[in-house]
Amino acid sequence: MGTVKVTIAVGDPQGRTFEDLEVTVDTGSTFTAVPRELLQRLEVPVMYSAQSELADGSNAPVDIGEAVIRLEGRQFHTQVIFAEEGEPGLLGVVTLEQALLAVDPVAQRLVQTNVLRY
């Protein structure tokens, strides 16, 4: 499967100011990762820190906040990781599911699922 990239709009907690960000869809990532610099510009506060398992199996502390995301015609709050300089922007599974989206591996794009699992 190839890489799926999409543009999301990341907003401040009140949903008044947004900035576009190209991210890679990462179904192995729980939360969406947004550059710390962008989140600080939008005045997104750190809510808490947690340990995160990285792709190479190592662990690292990460800061987590809540931002407003616009994606595929939907706007909603989601938890975001404050990505450090040089780390890629990633669209994680929690955000995908909140937007009722899934990855179509053949077409290499996002598709509406319109299915909730509970």
Contacts in CASP RR format, 6 or more apart in sequence:
PFRMAT RR
TARGET T0000
AUTHOR 0000-0000-0000
METHOD contacts of the structure
MODEL  1
MGTVKVTIAVGDPQGRTFEDLEVTVDTGSTFTAVPRELLQRLEVPVMYSA
QSELADGSNAPVDIGEAVIRLEGRQFHTQVIFAEEGEPGLLGVVTLEQAL
LAVDPVAQRLVQTNVLRY
1 105 0 8 1.000
1 108 0 8 1.000
2 105 0 8 1.000
2 108 0 8 1.000
3 24 0 8 1.000
3 25 0 8 1.000
3 108 0 8 1.000
4 24 0 8 1.000
4 25 0 8 1.000
4 103 0 8 1.000
4 108 0 8 1.000
4 109 0 8 1.000
4 110 0 8 1.000
5 22 0 8 1.000
5 23 0 8 1.000
5 24 0 8 1.000
5 25 0 8 1.000
6 22 0 8 1.000
6 23 0 8 1.000
6 25 0 8 1.000
6 71 0 8 1.000
6 91 0 8 1.000
6 110 0 8 1.000
7 20 0 8 1.000
7 21 0 8 1.000
7 22 0 8 1.000
7 23 0 8 1.000
8 20 0 8 1.000
8 21 0 8 1.000
8 23 0 8 1.000
8 32 0 8 1.000
8 69 0 8 1.000
8 70 0 8 1.000
8 71 0 8 1.000
8 91 0 8 1.000
9 18 0 8 1.000
9 19 0 8 1.000
9 20 0 8 1.000
9 21 0 8 1.000
9 69 0 8 1.000
9 70 0 8 1.000
9 71 0 8 1.000
10 18 0 8 1.000
10 19 0 8 1.000
10 20 0 8 1.000
10 21 0 8 1.000
10 34 0 8 1.000
10 38 0 8 1.000
10 39 0 8 1.000
10 42 0 8 1.000
10 67 0 8 1.000
10 68 0 8 1.000
10 69 0 8 1.000
10 80 0 8 1.000
11 17 0 8 1.000
11 18 0 8 1.000
11 19 0 8 1.000
11 42 0 8 1.000
11 44 0 8 1.000
11 67 0 8 1.000
11 68 0 8 1.000
11 69 0 8 1.000
11 70 0 8 1.000
12 18 0 8 1.000
12 42 0 8 1.000
12 43 0 8 1.000
12 44 0 8 1.000
12 67 0 8 1.000
12 68 0 8 1.000
13 43 0 8 1.000
13 44 0 8 1.000
13 45 0 8 1.000
13 66 0 8 1.000
13 67 0 8 1.000
13 68 0 8 1.000
13 77 0 8 1.000
14 68 0 8 1.000
15 68 0 8 1.000
15 75 0 8 1.000
17 42 0 8 1.000
18 68 0 8 1.000
18 70 0 8 1.000
19 38 0 8 1.000
19 41 0 8 1.000
19 42 0 8 1.000
21 34 0 8 1.000
21 35 0 8 1.000
21 38 0 8 1.000
21 89 0 8 1.000
22 89 0 8 1.000
23 32 0 8 1.000
23 33 0 8 1.000
23 34 0 8 1.000
23 88 0 8 1.000
23 89 0 8 1.000
23 90 0 8 1.000
23 91 0 8 1.000
24 88 0 8 1.000
24 89 0 8 1.000
24 90 0 8 1.000
24 91 0 8 1.000
25 90 0 8 1.000
25 91 0 8 1.000
25 92 0 8 1.000
25 96 0 8 1.000
25 103 0 8 1.000
25 110 0 8 1.000
26 90 0 8 1.000
26 91 0 8 1.000
26 92 0 8 1.000
27 92 0 8 1.000
27 93 0 8 1.000
27 96 0 8 1.000
27 103 0 8 1.000
28 92 0 8 1.000
28 93 0 8 1.000
29 90 0 8 1.000
29 91 0 8 1.000
29 92 0 8 1.000
29 93 0 8 1.000
30 92 0 8 1.000
30 93 0 8 1.000
30 94 0 8 1.000
31 64 0 8 1.000
31 78 0 8 1.000
31 79 0 8 1.000
31 80 0 8 1.000
31 81 0 8 1.000
31 92 0 8 1.000
31 94 0 8 1.000
31 95 0 8 1.000
32 69 0 8 1.000
32 78 0 8 1.000
32 79 0 8 1.000
32 80 0 8 1.000
32 81 0 8 1.000
32 89 0 8 1.000
32 90 0 8 1.000
32 91 0 8 1.000
32 92 0 8 1.000
32 94 0 8 1.000
32 95 0 8 1.000
33 80 0 8 1.000
33 81 0 8 1.000
33 83 0 8 1.000
33 87 0 8 1.000
33 88 0 8 1.000
33 89 0 8 1.000
33 90 0 8 1.000
33 92 0 8 1.000
34 67 0 8 1.000
34 80 0 8 1.000
34 81 0 8 1.000
34 82 0 8 1.000
34 83 0 8 1.000
34 89 0 8 1.000
35 83 0 8 1.000
35 85 0 8 1.000
35 87 0 8 1.000
35 89 0 8 1.000
36 63 0 8 1.000
36 82 0 8 1.000
36 83 0 8 1.000
36 84 0 8 1.000
36 85 0 8 1.000
37 85 0 8 1.000
39 65 0 8 1.000
39 67 0 8 1.000
39 80 0 8 1.000
39 82 0 8 1.000
42 67 0 8 1.000
44 65 0 8 1.000
44 66 0 8 1.000
44 67 0 8 1.000
44 80 0 8 1.000
45 65 0 8 1.000
46 63 0 8 1.000
46 64 0 8 1.000
46 65 0 8 1.000
46 82 0 8 1.000
47 64 0 8 1.000
47 65 0 8 1.000
47 66 0 8 1.000
47 79 0 8 1.000
48 63 0 8 1.000
48 64 0 8 1.000
48 65 0 8 1.000
49 61 0 8 1.000
49 62 0 8 1.000
49 63 0 8 1.000
49 64 0 8 1.000
50 61 0 8 1.000
50 62 0 8 1.000
50 64 0 8 1.000
51 59 0 8 1.000
51 60 0 8 1.000
51 61 0 8 1.000
51 62 0 8 1.000
52 59 0 8 1.000
52 60 0 8 1.000
52 61 0 8 1.000
52 62 0 8 1.000
52 81 0 8 1.000
53 59 0 8 1.000
54 60 0 8 1.000
62 81 0 8 1.000
62 82 0 8 1.000
63 81 0 8 1.000
63 82 0 8 1.000
64 79 0 8 1.000
64 80 0 8 1.000
64 81 0 8 1.000
64 82 0 8 1.000
65 79 0 8 1.000
65 80 0 8 1.000
65 81 0 8 1.000
65 82 0 8 1.000
66 77 0 8 1.000
66 78 0 8 1.000
66 79 0 8 1.000
66 80 0 8 1.000
67 77 0 8 1.000
67 78 0 8 1.000
67 80 0 8 1.000
68 75 0 8 1.000
68 76 0 8 1.000
68 77 0 8 1.000
68 78 0 8 1.000
69 75 0 8 1.000
69 76 0 8 1.000
69 77 0 8 1.000
69 78 0 8 1.000
69 80 0 8 1.000
69 95 0 8 1.000
69 99 0 8 1.000
71 91 0 8 1.000
71 95 0 8 1.000
71 99 0 8 1.000
71 101 0 8 1.000
72 99 0 8 1.000
72 101 0 8 1.000
72 110 0 8 1.000
72 112 0 8 1.000
74 98 0 8 1.000
74 99 0 8 1.000
74 100 0 8 1.000
76 98 0 8 1.000
76 99 0 8 1.000
78 94 0 8 1.000
78 95 0 8 1.000
78 98 0 8 1.000
79 94 0 8 1.000
83 89 0 8 1.000
83 90 0 8 1.000
96 102 0 8 1.000
96 103 0 8 1.000
96 110 0 8 1.000
100 112 0 8 1.000
100 113 0 8 1.000
100 114 0 8 1.000
100 115 0 8 1.000
100 116 0 8 1.000
101 110 0 8 1.000
101 111 0 8 1.000
101 112 0 8 1.000
101 113 0 8 1.000
102 110 0 8 1.000
102 111 0 8 1.000
102 113 0 8 1.000
103 109 0 8 1.000
103 110 0 8 1.000
103 111 0 8 1.000
104 110 0 8 1.000
104 111 0 8 1.000
END
